[in-house]
Amino acid sequence: MPNETRKILFICTGNICRSPTAEGVFRALLEQEGLAEQVEVDSAGTTSYHVGSPPDPRTQAAARRRDYDLSAQRARQIRVDDCRYYDYLIVMDSDNYERVRDLCADSNSTVKRFLEFAPDTDVLDVPDPYYGGEQGFERVLDLIEAASRGLLNELRTT
């Protein structure tokens, strides 16, 4: 991985389920690989519905079962300044992709769907587990863990 610090922002709708999970999983992977000092990670939502709230309790419970701690995170909404600050804006679904691409049209940041980094998955969008049952949160974790490994591999080669 090149020496400059990379900056990654994970983005979903409300920043209480998918993007905080991605932030927590990717942060843990960076720690495990000894790369935490080389990559800055944060998360945000495209809406202001939950600004200031911690991740959904079901999200936190699912993450804890896999030894990820999301308890210190608080939801925030993406800002235009984020478009210029972060190198990678990683979105969870097609709706988020459109919103972020439009918001960040004048920046040099790379906007990608997270599951582009997990080509062996059977979906392009990380499904929103907010209205689903416990299995939805587990599925989100499976997808995010796979995409996180793919993203780390891309960072190592670019």
DSSP file with accessible surface (Angstrom, degrees, kcal/mol):
  #  RESIDUE AA STRUCTURE BP1 BP2  ACC     N-H-->O    O-->H-N    N-H-->O    O-->H-N    TCO  KAPPA ALPHA  PHI   PSI    X-CA   Y-CA   Z-CA
    1    1 A M              0   0   55      0, 0.0   155,-0.1     0, 0.0   156,-0.1   0.000 360.0 360.0 360.0 133.0    0.0    0.0    0.0
    2    2 A P        -     0   0   45      0, 0.0     4,-0.1     0, 0.0   156,-0.0  -0.109 360.0-111.9 -56.9 162.6    1.4    3.4   -0.9
    3    3 A N  S    S+     0   0  157      2,-0.1     2,-0.1     0, 0.0     3,-0.1   0.728  86.0  94.9 -74.4 -25.8    2.6    5.6    2.0
    4    4 A E  S    S-     0   0  110      1,-0.1     2,-0.3    35,-0.0    34,-0.0  -0.392  85.7-103.8 -69.9 148.3   -0.1    8.4    1.8
    5    5 A T        -     0   0   67     34,-0.1     2,-0.3    -2,-0.1    34,-0.2  -0.519  32.4-144.1 -70.9 131.6   -3.1    8.0    4.1
    6    6 A R  E     -a   39   0A  15     32,-2.5    34,-3.4    -2,-0.3     2,-0.5  -0.775   8.2-149.6 -94.1 145.9   -6.2    6.9    2.3
    7    7 A K  E     -a   40   0A  45     -2,-0.3    81,-2.1    32,-0.2    80,-1.6  -0.972  14.9-176.3-123.3 123.6   -9.5    8.3    3.4
    8    8 A I  E     -ab  41  88A   0     32,-3.0    34,-1.8    -2,-0.5     2,-0.5  -0.970   9.8-168.0-125.4 131.6  -12.7    6.2    3.1
    9    9 A L  E     -ab  42  89A   0     79,-2.7    81,-2.9    -2,-0.4     2,-0.4  -0.980  10.8-153.5-118.7 120.4  -16.3    7.2    3.8
   10   10 A F  E     -ab  43  90A   0     32,-2.4    34,-2.3    -2,-0.5     2,-0.4  -0.796  18.6-165.6 -90.9 136.4  -18.9    4.4    3.9
   11   11 A I  E     +ab  44  91A   0     79,-3.0    81,-1.7    -2,-0.4    82,-0.2  -0.979  20.9 151.5-134.2 131.2  -22.4    5.7    3.1
   12   12 A C  E     -a   45   0A   3     32,-1.7    34,-1.8    -2,-0.4    35,-0.2  -0.605  56.9 -82.1-132.1-159.8  -26.0    4.3    3.5
   13   13 A T  S    S+     0   0   30     32,-0.3    34,-2.3    -2,-0.2    33,-0.2   0.983 116.2   6.5 -76.5 -59.1  -29.3    6.0    4.0
   14   14 A G  S    S-     0   0   11     31,-0.2    36,-0.2    32,-0.2    31,-0.2   0.504  88.8-126.0-106.8  -6.5  -29.6    6.7    7.7
   15   15 A N  S    S+     0   0    4     29,-0.3    30,-0.1    60,-0.1    28,-0.1   0.850  85.9  97.3  62.6  37.2  -26.1    5.8    9.0
   16   16 A I  S    S+     0   0   12     39,-0.1    40,-2.5    59,-0.1    43,-0.2   0.473  89.5  16.6-128.1  -6.4  -27.4    3.5   11.6
   17   17 A C  S  > S+     0   0    4     38,-0.2     4,-1.3    42,-0.1     5,-0.1   0.553 125.2  21.3-126.0 -76.1  -27.2    0.0   10.1
   18   18 A R  H  > S+     0   0    2      2,-0.2     4,-2.6     1,-0.2     5,-0.2   0.941 121.3  45.1 -73.5 -51.4  -25.1   -0.7    7.0
   19   19 A S  H  > S+     0   0    0      1,-0.2     4,-2.7     2,-0.2     5,-0.2   0.903 113.6  49.2 -68.1 -37.2  -22.5    2.1    6.9
   20   20 A P  H  > S+     0   0    1      0, 0.0     4,-2.6     0, 0.0    -1,-0.2   0.897 111.6  51.5 -66.9 -31.8  -21.6    1.9   10.6
   21   21 A T  H  X S+     0   0    6     -4,-1.3     4,-3.0     2,-0.2     5,-0.3   0.946 110.6  47.7 -64.3 -45.8  -21.3   -1.9   10.2
   22   22 A A  H  X S+     0   0    0     -4,-2.6     4,-2.8     1,-0.2     5,-0.3   0.920 111.7  50.4 -60.9 -43.2  -18.9   -1.3    7.2
   23   23 A E  H  X S+     0   0   13     -4,-2.7     4,-2.5     1,-0.2    -1,-0.2   0.945 114.3  44.2 -59.1 -48.5  -16.9    1.2    9.2
   24   24 A G  H  X S+     0   0    9     -4,-2.6     4,-2.1     2,-0.2    -2,-0.2   0.918 116.0  45.6 -65.4 -43.9  -16.6   -1.1   12.1
   25   25 A V  H  X S+     0   0    5     -4,-3.0     4,-2.3     2,-0.2    -2,-0.2   0.939 116.1  45.4 -65.5 -46.2  -15.7   -4.2   10.1
   26   26 A F  H  X S+     0   0    0     -4,-2.8     4,-2.6    -5,-0.3    -2,-0.2   0.915 111.6  52.3 -68.2 -38.4  -13.2   -2.4    7.9
   27   27 A R  H  X S+     0   0  101     -4,-2.5     4,-2.3    -5,-0.3    -1,-0.2   0.926 110.5  48.4 -60.6 -43.9  -11.6   -0.7   10.8
   28   28 A A  H  X S+     0   0   36     -4,-2.1     4,-2.6     2,-0.2    -1,-0.2   0.901 110.5  51.4 -64.2 -39.7  -11.2   -4.0   12.6
   29   29 A L  H  X S+     0   0   22     -4,-2.3     4,-2.1     2,-0.2    -2,-0.2   0.916 109.1  50.4 -63.3 -42.3   -9.7   -5.5    9.4
   30   30 A L  H  <>S+     0   0    2     -4,-2.6     5,-3.1     2,-0.2     6,-0.7   0.915 111.3  48.8 -61.8 -42.4   -7.2   -2.7    9.1
   31   31 A E  H ><5S+     0   0  127     -4,-2.3     3,-1.3     4,-0.2    -2,-0.2   0.937 110.7  50.5 -59.9 -48.2   -6.2   -3.2   12.8
   32   32 A Q  H 3<5S+     0   0  151     -4,-2.6    -1,-0.2     1,-0.3    -2,-0.2   0.859 113.8  44.8 -59.2 -37.0   -5.8   -6.9   12.2
   33   33 A E  T 3<5S-     0   0   78     -4,-2.1    -1,-0.3    -5,-0.2    -2,-0.2   0.407 113.7-115.5 -89.2  -0.4   -3.6   -6.3    9.2
   34   34 A G  T < 5S+     0   0   62     -3,-1.3    -3,-0.2    -4,-0.4     3,-0.1   0.782  86.6 111.9  72.3  28.5   -1.5   -3.5   10.9
   35   35 A L    >>< +     0   0   20     -5,-3.1     3,-1.7    -6,-0.2     4,-0.7   0.250  29.6 111.3-116.6  10.6   -2.8   -0.9    8.5
   36   36 A A  T 34 S+     0   0   26     -6,-0.7     3,-0.5     1,-0.3    -5,-0.1   0.803  78.3  53.9 -60.3 -29.6   -4.9    1.3   10.8
   37   37 A E  T 34 S+     0   0  173      1,-0.2    -1,-0.3    -7,-0.2    -2,-0.1   0.648 106.7  52.9 -78.9 -12.6   -2.5    4.2   10.6
   38   38 A Q  T <4 S+     0   0   57     -3,-1.7   -32,-2.5     1,-0.2     2,-0.4   0.542 106.8  50.9-100.3  -9.3   -2.6    4.2    6.8
   39   39 A V  E  <  -a    6   0A   8     -4,-0.7     2,-0.5    -3,-0.5   -32,-0.2  -0.986  64.0-154.1-135.8 126.2   -6.3    4.4    6.3
   40   40 A E  E     -a    7   0A  70    -34,-3.4   -32,-3.0    -2,-0.4     2,-0.4  -0.846  20.6-168.9 -96.5 131.6   -8.8    6.8    7.8
   41   41 A V  E     +a    8   0A   9     -2,-0.5     2,-0.3   -34,-0.2   -32,-0.2  -0.967  16.8 149.2-127.9 138.6  -12.4    5.4    8.0
   42   42 A D  E     -a    9   0A  45    -34,-1.8   -32,-2.4    -2,-0.4     2,-0.3  -0.902  25.8-139.9-149.8 177.0  -15.7    7.1    8.7
   43   43 A S  E     +a   10   0A   2     -2,-0.3     2,-0.3   -34,-0.2   -32,-0.2  -0.972  17.9 171.1-143.4 159.8  -19.4    6.6    7.8
   44   44 A A  E     -a   11   0A   0    -34,-2.3   -32,-1.7    -2,-0.3   -29,-0.3  -0.955  23.7-122.3-157.2 169.3  -22.4    8.8    7.0
   45   45 A G  E     -ac  12  77A   0     31,-2.4    33,-2.9    -2,-0.3   -32,-0.3  -0.835  16.6-131.9-117.6 160.1  -25.9    8.7    5.7
   46   46 A T  S    S+     0   0   14    -34,-1.8     2,-0.3    -2,-0.3   -33,-0.2   0.622  93.4  50.9 -83.7 -13.3  -27.6   10.4    2.8
   47   47 A T  S    S-     0   0   12    -34,-2.3     3,-0.3   -35,-0.2    -2,-0.2  -0.770  76.1-133.1-118.8 168.3  -30.4   11.6    5.0
   48   48 A S    >   +     0   0   71     -2,-0.3     3,-1.1     1,-0.2   -34,-0.1   0.247  69.8 114.9-102.2  13.3  -30.6   13.4    8.3
   49   49 A Y  T 3  S+     0   0  163      1,-0.3    -1,-0.2   -36,-0.2   -35,-0.1   0.811  88.3  21.9 -54.1 -37.9  -33.2   11.0    9.9
   50   50 A H  T >  S+     0   0   49     -3,-0.3     3,-2.7   -36,-0.2    25,-0.4   0.162  78.4 159.2-122.4  18.7  -30.9    9.7   12.6
   51   51 A V  T <  S+     0   0   83     -3,-1.1    25,-0.2     1,-0.3    -3,-0.1  -0.172  75.4  14.6 -50.9 129.7  -28.2   12.3   13.1
   52   52 A G  T 3  S+     0   0   46     23,-3.2    -1,-0.3     1,-0.3    24,-0.1   0.255  99.5 122.0  89.5 -10.7  -26.5   11.9   16.5
   53   53 A S    <   -     0   0   46     -3,-2.7    22,-3.0    21,-0.1    -1,-0.3  -0.548  62.7-119.6 -84.6 149.5  -28.0    8.5   17.1
   54   54 A P        -     0   0   58      0, 0.0    20,-0.2     0, 0.0    17,-0.1  -0.318  51.5 -71.1 -73.5 168.0  -25.9    5.4   17.8
   55   55 A P        -     0   0    3      0, 0.0   -38,-0.2     0, 0.0   -39,-0.1  -0.239  69.0 -79.2 -56.8 150.5  -26.2    2.4   15.4
   56   56 A D     >  -     0   0   17    -40,-2.5     4,-2.5     1,-0.1     3,-0.4  -0.188  40.6-120.9 -48.9 137.9  -29.4    0.5   15.6
   57   57 A P  H  > S+     0   0   98      0, 0.0     4,-2.4     0, 0.0     5,-0.2   0.853 114.3  52.8 -55.7 -34.7  -29.4   -1.9   18.6
   58   58 A R  H  > S+     0   0   95      2,-0.2     4,-2.3     1,-0.2     5,-0.2   0.884 108.5  50.4 -69.3 -35.4  -29.9   -4.9   16.3
   59   59 A T  H  > S+     0   0    2     -3,-0.4     4,-2.4   -43,-0.2    -1,-0.2   0.933 112.0  47.2 -64.2 -46.7  -26.9   -3.8   14.2
   60   60 A Q  H  X S+     0   0   27     -4,-2.5     4,-2.8     2,-0.2    -2,-0.2   0.909 111.4  50.9 -62.6 -41.1  -24.8   -3.5   17.3
   61   61 A A  H  X S+     0   0   26     -4,-2.4     4,-1.8    -5,-0.2    -1,-0.2   0.930 111.7  46.7 -63.8 -44.8  -26.0   -6.9   18.6
   62   62 A A  H  X S+     0   0    1     -4,-2.3     4,-0.6     1,-0.2    -1,-0.2   0.921 113.8  48.9 -63.3 -42.8  -25.1   -8.6   15.3
   63   63 A A  H ><>S+     0   0    0     -4,-2.4     5,-2.5     1,-0.2     3,-1.4   0.916 107.9  54.1 -63.4 -42.9  -21.8   -6.9   15.2
   64   64 A R  H ><5S+     0   0  136     -4,-2.8     3,-2.1     1,-0.3    -1,-0.2   0.860  98.9  62.6 -59.8 -37.0  -21.0   -7.9   18.8
   65   65 A R  H 3<5S+     0   0  124     -4,-1.8    -1,-0.3     1,-0.3    -2,-0.2   0.740 110.0  41.1 -61.3 -21.0  -21.6  -11.5   18.0
   66   66 A R  T <<5S-     0   0   60     -3,-1.4    -1,-0.3    -4,-0.6    -2,-0.2   0.133 124.9-103.1-110.8  17.3  -18.7  -11.2   15.6
   67   67 A D  T < 5S+     0   0  153     -3,-2.1     2,-0.5     1,-0.2    -3,-0.2   0.782  76.4 135.4  67.8  32.5  -16.5   -9.2   17.9
   68   68 A Y      < -     0   0   40     -5,-2.5     2,-0.6    -8,-0.1    -1,-0.2  -0.943  42.7-151.3-107.3 134.0  -17.1   -5.8   16.3
   69   69 A D        +     0   0  117     -2,-0.5     3,-0.2   -45,-0.2    -9,-0.1  -0.905  27.1 161.1-108.7 114.3  -17.8   -2.8   18.6
   70   70 A L    >   +     0   0    3     -2,-0.6     3,-1.6   -10,-0.1    -1,-0.1   0.313  42.8 109.2-107.2   4.9  -19.9   -0.1   17.0
   71   71 A S  T 3  S+     0   0   51      1,-0.3    -1,-0.1   -17,-0.1   -11,-0.0   0.742  73.3  53.9 -63.6 -25.3  -21.0    1.6   20.3
   72   72 A A  T 3  S+     0   0   90     -3,-0.2    -1,-0.3   -18,-0.1    -2,-0.1   0.647  87.4 102.4 -84.5 -11.9  -18.9    4.7   19.9
   73   73 A Q    <   -     0   0   23     -3,-1.6     2,-0.4   -53,-0.0    -3,-0.0  -0.381  50.7-167.3 -75.0 148.5  -20.3    5.6   16.5
   74   74 A R        -     0   0  133    -20,-0.2   -21,-0.1    -2,-0.1   -23,-0.1  -0.999  26.6-107.5-135.1 139.1  -22.9    8.3   16.0
   75   75 A A        +     0   0    5    -22,-3.0   -23,-3.2   -25,-0.4     2,-0.3  -0.313  40.5 170.1 -67.5 144.9  -24.9    8.9   12.8
   76   76 A R        -     0   0   37    -25,-0.2   -31,-2.4   -24,-0.1     2,-0.4  -0.951  31.5-112.6-146.2 164.0  -24.2   11.9   10.6
   77   77 A Q  B     -c   45   0A  78     -2,-0.3   -31,-0.2   -33,-0.2   -29,-0.1  -0.795  37.2-104.3-100.4 143.0  -25.2   13.1    7.2
   78   78 A I        -     0   0   16    -33,-2.9     2,-0.3    -2,-0.4    -1,-0.1  -0.340  38.4-157.5 -62.6 143.8  -22.8   13.4    4.3
   79   79 A R    >>  -     0   0  130      1,-0.1     3,-1.2    -2,-0.0     4,-0.8  -0.867  30.3-111.3-120.7 159.5  -21.7   16.9    3.5
   80   80 A V  H >> S+     0   0   69     -2,-0.3     3,-1.1     1,-0.3     4,-0.8   0.881 117.5  62.8 -57.4 -37.1  -20.3   18.5    0.3
   81   81 A D  H >> S+     0   0   97      1,-0.3     4,-1.9     2,-0.2     3,-0.6   0.831  94.1  62.3 -58.0 -32.3  -17.0   18.9    2.1
   82   82 A D  H <> S+     0   0    5     -3,-1.2     4,-2.4     1,-0.2    -1,-0.3   0.847  94.0  63.1 -61.5 -32.5  -16.8   15.1    2.4
   83   83 A a  H << S+     0   0    2     -3,-1.1    26,-0.5    -4,-0.8    -1,-0.2   0.847 111.1  36.3 -61.9 -34.9  -16.8   14.8   -1.4
   84   84 A R  H << S+     0   0  162     -4,-0.8    -1,-0.2    -3,-0.6    -2,-0.2   0.784 118.4  50.7 -87.1 -29.4  -13.5   16.7   -1.5
   85   85 A Y  H  < S+     0   0  105     -4,-1.9     2,-0.2    24,-0.0    -2,-0.2   0.922  98.5  66.1 -79.0 -45.0  -12.0   15.2    1.7
   86   86 A Y     <  -     0   0   11     -4,-2.4   -78,-0.2    -5,-0.1     3,-0.1  -0.567  60.6-155.3 -87.4 142.0  -12.4   11.5    1.1
   87   87 A D  S    S+     0   0   58    -80,-1.6    23,-2.8    -2,-0.2     2,-0.4   0.856  86.4  34.1 -76.1 -39.7  -10.6    9.5   -1.6
   88   88 A Y  E     -bd   8 110A  22    -81,-2.1   -79,-2.7    21,-0.2     2,-0.7  -0.981  60.6-167.7-123.3 127.4  -13.3    6.8   -1.7
   89   89 A L  E     -bd   9 111A   0     21,-3.4    23,-2.2    -2,-0.4     2,-0.7  -0.953  18.0-166.4-110.6 105.9  -17.0    7.3   -1.1
   90   90 A I  E     -bd  10 112A   0    -81,-2.9   -79,-3.0    -2,-0.7     2,-0.2  -0.869   4.3-165.0-105.2 113.2  -18.3    3.7   -0.7
   91   91 A V  E     -bd  11 113A   0     21,-2.7    23,-3.3    -2,-0.7    24,-0.3  -0.636  20.0-142.2-102.2 156.9  -22.1    3.4   -0.9
   92   92 A M  S    S+     0   0    1    -81,-1.7    34,-3.1    -2,-0.2     2,-0.3   0.711  75.6   7.9 -90.6 -23.7  -24.3    0.5    0.1
   93   93 A D  S  > S-     0   0   23    -82,-0.2     4,-2.2    32,-0.2     5,-0.1  -0.931  78.7 -93.0-152.2 176.4  -27.0    0.6   -2.7
   94   94 A S  H  > S+     0   0   43     -2,-0.3     4,-2.3     1,-0.2     5,-0.2   0.857 119.6  53.5 -64.5 -38.2  -28.0    2.1   -6.0
   95   95 A D  H  > S+     0   0   80      2,-0.2     4,-2.2     1,-0.2    -1,-0.2   0.942 111.2  46.1 -62.7 -46.3  -30.1    4.8   -4.4
   96   96 A N  H  > S+     0   0    0      1,-0.2     4,-2.8     2,-0.2     5,-0.3   0.886 109.4  56.9 -62.1 -38.2  -27.2    6.0   -2.3
   97   97 A Y  H  X S+     0   0   45     -4,-2.2     4,-2.8     1,-0.2     5,-0.2   0.939 108.2  45.7 -58.6 -48.8  -25.0    5.8   -5.4
   98   98 A E  H  X S+     0   0   76     -4,-2.3     4,-2.2     1,-0.2    -1,-0.2   0.922 114.5  47.8 -61.7 -45.6  -27.2    8.2   -7.3
   99   99 A R  H  X S+     0   0  110     -4,-2.2     4,-2.4     2,-0.2    -2,-0.2   0.926 116.2  42.7 -62.7 -44.7  -27.5   10.6   -4.4
  100  100 A V  H  X S+     0   0    0     -4,-2.8     4,-2.7     2,-0.2    -2,-0.2   0.909 111.9  53.5 -72.0 -40.3  -23.7   10.7   -3.7
  101  101 A R  H  < S+     0   0  104     -4,-2.8    -1,-0.2    -5,-0.3    -2,-0.2   0.923 112.9  44.9 -59.8 -41.5  -22.7   10.8   -7.3
  102  102 A D  H >< S+     0   0  107     -4,-2.2     3,-1.1    -5,-0.2    -2,-0.2   0.932 114.7  47.4 -67.5 -45.4  -25.0   13.9   -7.7
  103  103 A L  H 3< S+     0   0   68     -4,-2.4     3,-0.3     1,-0.2    -2,-0.2   0.880 120.4  38.3 -62.1 -37.3  -23.8   15.5   -4.5
  104  104 A a  T >< S+     0   0    8     -4,-2.7     3,-2.1     1,-0.2    -1,-0.2   0.102  75.2 122.7-106.0  23.1  -20.1   14.9   -5.4
  105  105 A A  T <  S+     0   0   72     -3,-1.1    -1,-0.2     1,-0.3    -2,-0.1   0.793  76.4  50.0 -57.3 -30.1  -20.2   15.6   -9.1
  106  106 A D  T 3  S+     0   0  169     -3,-0.3    -1,-0.3    -4,-0.2     2,-0.2   0.267  98.2  86.1 -95.5  13.1  -17.6   18.3   -8.8
  107  107 A S  S <  S-     0   0   23     -3,-2.1   -23,-0.1     2,-0.1    -3,-0.0  -0.638  74.1-131.4-110.5 169.4  -15.1   16.3   -6.8
  108  108 A N        +     0   0  171     -2,-0.2   -24,-0.1   -25,-0.2    -3,-0.1   0.289  65.8 124.6 -97.9   6.2  -12.3   13.9   -7.7
  109  109 A S        -     0   0   21    -26,-0.5     2,-0.6    -5,-0.2   -21,-0.2  -0.334  65.5-117.8 -66.1 151.5  -13.4   11.3   -5.1
  110  110 A T  E     -d   88   0A  55    -23,-2.8   -21,-3.4   -24,-0.1     2,-0.6  -0.808  25.5-160.8 -91.0 122.2  -14.1    7.8   -6.3
  111  111 A V  E     +d   89   0A  26     -2,-0.6     2,-0.3   -23,-0.2   -21,-0.2  -0.938  22.8 160.2-106.1 121.1  -17.8    6.8   -5.8
  112  112 A K  E     -d   90   0A  51    -23,-2.2   -21,-2.7    -2,-0.6     2,-0.4  -0.982  44.2-110.8-138.8 153.2  -18.4    3.0   -5.8
  113  113 A R  E >   -d   91   0A  40     -2,-0.3     3,-1.9   -23,-0.2     4,-0.3  -0.671  33.0-128.9 -77.5 136.6  -20.9    0.5   -4.6
  114  114 A F  G >  S+     0   0    1    -23,-3.3     3,-2.0    -2,-0.4    -1,-0.1   0.868 104.4  59.6 -58.1 -39.3  -19.4   -1.5   -1.8
  115  115 A L  G >  S+     0   0    5      9,-0.5     3,-1.6   -24,-0.3    -1,-0.3   0.591  81.8  82.0 -75.3  -2.2  -20.3   -4.9   -3.3
  116  116 A E  G <  S+     0   0   83     -3,-1.9    -1,-0.3     1,-0.3    -2,-0.2   0.772  90.8  55.6 -63.3 -22.2  -18.2   -4.0   -6.4
  117  117 A F  G <  S+     0   0   12     -3,-2.0    -1,-0.3    -4,-0.3    -2,-0.2   0.380 102.8  57.3 -90.0   1.9  -15.4   -5.2   -4.2
  118  118 A A    X   +     0   0    6     -3,-1.6     3,-2.0    32,-0.1    -1,-0.2  -0.600  61.5 166.9-128.9  70.5  -17.1   -8.6   -3.6
  119  119 A P  T 3  S+     0   0  109      0, 0.0    -1,-0.1     0, 0.0    -2,-0.1   0.694  70.5  64.7 -65.4 -16.4  -17.5  -10.0   -7.1
  120  120 A D  T 3  S+     0   0  164     -3,-0.1     2,-0.1    26,-0.1    -3,-0.0   0.456  82.1  98.8 -86.4  -0.3  -18.4  -13.5   -5.8
  121  121 A T  S <  S-     0   0   35     -3,-2.0    -3,-0.0    -6,-0.2    22,-0.0  -0.469  76.1-130.5 -81.7 163.0  -21.6  -12.3   -4.1
  122  122 A D  S    S+     0   0  128     -2,-0.1     2,-0.3     2,-0.0    -1,-0.1   0.290  83.3  56.4 -97.5  10.9  -25.0  -12.7   -5.8
  123  123 A V        -     0   0   58      1,-0.1    -2,-0.1    -8,-0.1     3,-0.1  -0.933  59.1-151.6-138.4 160.2  -26.1   -9.1   -5.4
  124  124 A L  S    S+     0   0   86     -2,-0.3    -9,-0.5     1,-0.1     2,-0.4   0.701  82.9  58.1-100.8 -27.4  -25.0   -5.6   -6.2
  125  125 A D  S    S-     0   0   54    -10,-0.1   -32,-0.2   -11,-0.1    -1,-0.1  -0.863  80.3-126.7-108.1 139.5  -26.6   -3.7   -3.3
  126  126 A V        -     0   0    1    -34,-3.1  -108,-0.1    -2,-0.4    14,-0.1  -0.716  41.2-123.0 -75.3 118.2  -26.2   -4.4    0.4
  127  127 A P        -     0   0   60      0, 0.0    -1,-0.0     0, 0.0   -34,-0.0  -0.353  17.5-115.0 -68.2 146.1  -29.8   -4.8    1.5
  128  128 A D        -     0   0   75      1,-0.1     3,-0.5  -111,-0.0     9,-0.1  -0.704  25.6-168.5 -81.1 117.3  -31.1   -2.6    4.2
  129  129 A P    >   +     0   0    6      0, 0.0     3,-1.8     0, 0.0     8,-0.2   0.488  58.4 104.7 -84.7   0.0  -31.9   -4.8    7.3
  130  130 A Y  T 3  S+     0   0   72      1,-0.3   -72,-0.1     6,-0.1     7,-0.0   0.837  89.3  32.1 -53.1 -41.9  -33.8   -2.0    9.1
  131  131 A Y  T 3  S+     0   0  210     -3,-0.5    -1,-0.3     2,-0.0     2,-0.1   0.357 112.1  79.2 -98.3   5.0  -37.3   -3.4    8.4
  132  132 A G  S <  S-     0   0   40     -3,-1.8     2,-0.1     1,-0.2     5,-0.0  -0.310  80.4 -91.7-103.3-171.7  -36.2   -7.1    8.4
  133  133 A G    >>  -     0   0   52     -2,-0.1     3,-1.3     1,-0.0     4,-0.8  -0.202  52.4 -78.0 -91.7-173.9  -35.5   -9.8   11.0
  134  134 A E  H >> S+     0   0  120      1,-0.3     4,-1.6     2,-0.2     3,-0.6   0.840 124.7  63.1 -57.0 -36.8  -32.2  -10.9   12.7
  135  135 A Q  H 3> S+     0   0  143      1,-0.2     4,-2.5     2,-0.2    -1,-0.3   0.823  95.1  61.6 -62.6 -28.8  -31.1  -12.8    9.6
  136  136 A G  H <> S+     0   0   25     -3,-1.3     4,-2.2     1,-0.2    -1,-0.2   0.899 103.3  48.9 -63.2 -38.2  -31.0   -9.6    7.6
  137  137 A F  H <X S+     0   0    8     -4,-0.8     4,-2.0    -3,-0.6    -1,-0.2   0.876 111.1  50.0 -69.9 -36.0  -28.4   -8.2    9.9
  138  138 A E  H  X S+     0   0   30     -4,-1.6     4,-2.3     2,-0.2    -2,-0.2   0.907 109.9  50.7 -67.5 -41.0  -26.3  -11.4    9.6
  139  139 A R  H  X S+     0   0   89     -4,-2.5     4,-2.5     2,-0.2     5,-0.2   0.911 108.4  52.6 -62.7 -42.3  -26.6  -11.3    5.8
  140  140 A V  H  X S+     0   0    3     -4,-2.2     4,-2.8     1,-0.2     5,-0.2   0.934 109.1  49.7 -59.7 -44.8  -25.4   -7.7    5.9
  141  141 A L  H  X S+     0   0    3     -4,-2.0     4,-2.8     1,-0.2     5,-0.2   0.920 109.2  51.8 -61.5 -43.0  -22.4   -8.7    7.9
  142  142 A D  H  X S+     0   0   77     -4,-2.3     4,-2.0     1,-0.2    -1,-0.2   0.942 113.7  43.9 -57.7 -48.1  -21.5  -11.5    5.5
  143  143 A L  H  X S+     0   0    2     -4,-2.5     4,-2.6     1,-0.2     5,-0.2   0.907 114.3  49.3 -64.7 -42.7  -21.6   -9.2    2.6
  144  144 A I  H  X S+     0   0    0     -4,-2.8     4,-2.5    -5,-0.2    -2,-0.2   0.898 109.2  51.8 -67.5 -38.7  -19.7   -6.4    4.3
  145  145 A E  H  X S+     0   0   36     -4,-2.8     4,-1.8    -5,-0.2    -1,-0.2   0.937 112.3  46.6 -63.1 -42.5  -17.0   -8.8    5.5
  146  146 A A  H  X S+     0   0   28     -4,-2.0     4,-1.8    -5,-0.2    -2,-0.2   0.940 114.9  45.6 -64.2 -46.1  -16.5  -10.1    1.9
  147  147 A A  H  X S+     0   0    0     -4,-2.6     4,-2.9     1,-0.2    -1,-0.2   0.857 107.8  58.7 -67.1 -34.0  -16.5   -6.6    0.4
  148  148 A S  H  X S+     0   0    1     -4,-2.5     4,-2.5     2,-0.2    -1,-0.2   0.917 105.5  48.7 -62.7 -42.0  -14.1   -5.3    3.1
  149  149 A R  H  X S+     0   0  136     -4,-1.8     4,-2.2     1,-0.2    -1,-0.2   0.917 113.0  48.5 -63.6 -40.6  -11.5   -7.9    2.1
  150  150 A G  H  X S+     0   0   19     -4,-1.8     4,-2.2     2,-0.2    -2,-0.2   0.908 110.8  49.7 -65.5 -41.4  -11.9   -6.9   -1.6
  151  151 A L  H  X S+     0   0    0     -4,-2.9     4,-2.6     2,-0.2     5,-0.2   0.924 109.6  51.5 -63.9 -43.0  -11.6   -3.2   -0.8
  152  152 A L  H  X S+     0   0    4     -4,-2.5     4,-2.0     1,-0.2    -1,-0.2   0.924 108.5  51.8 -61.2 -41.5   -8.4   -3.9    1.2
  153  153 A N  H  X S+     0   0   91     -4,-2.2     4,-0.9     1,-0.2    -1,-0.2   0.909 109.6  49.8 -61.0 -40.3   -7.0   -5.8   -1.7
  154  154 A E  H >X S+     0   0   52     -4,-2.2     4,-1.0     1,-0.2     3,-0.8   0.924 108.4  52.4 -64.8 -43.1   -7.7   -2.9   -4.0
  155  155 A L  H 3< S+     0   0    0     -4,-2.6     3,-0.4     1,-0.3    -1,-0.2   0.861 106.5  54.7 -61.3 -34.1   -6.1   -0.4   -1.7
  156  156 A R  H 3< S+     0   0   99     -4,-2.0    -1,-0.3     1,-0.2    -2,-0.2   0.755 113.1  41.7 -69.7 -24.5   -3.0   -2.6   -1.6
  157  157 A T  H <<        0   0  117     -4,-0.9    -1,-0.2    -3,-0.8    -2,-0.2   0.492 360.0 360.0-104.2  -4.8   -2.7   -2.5   -5.4
  158  158 A T     <        0   0   74     -4,-1.0     0, 0.0    -3,-0.4     0, 0.0  -0.758 360.0 360.0-114.2 360.0   -3.5    1.1   -6.2
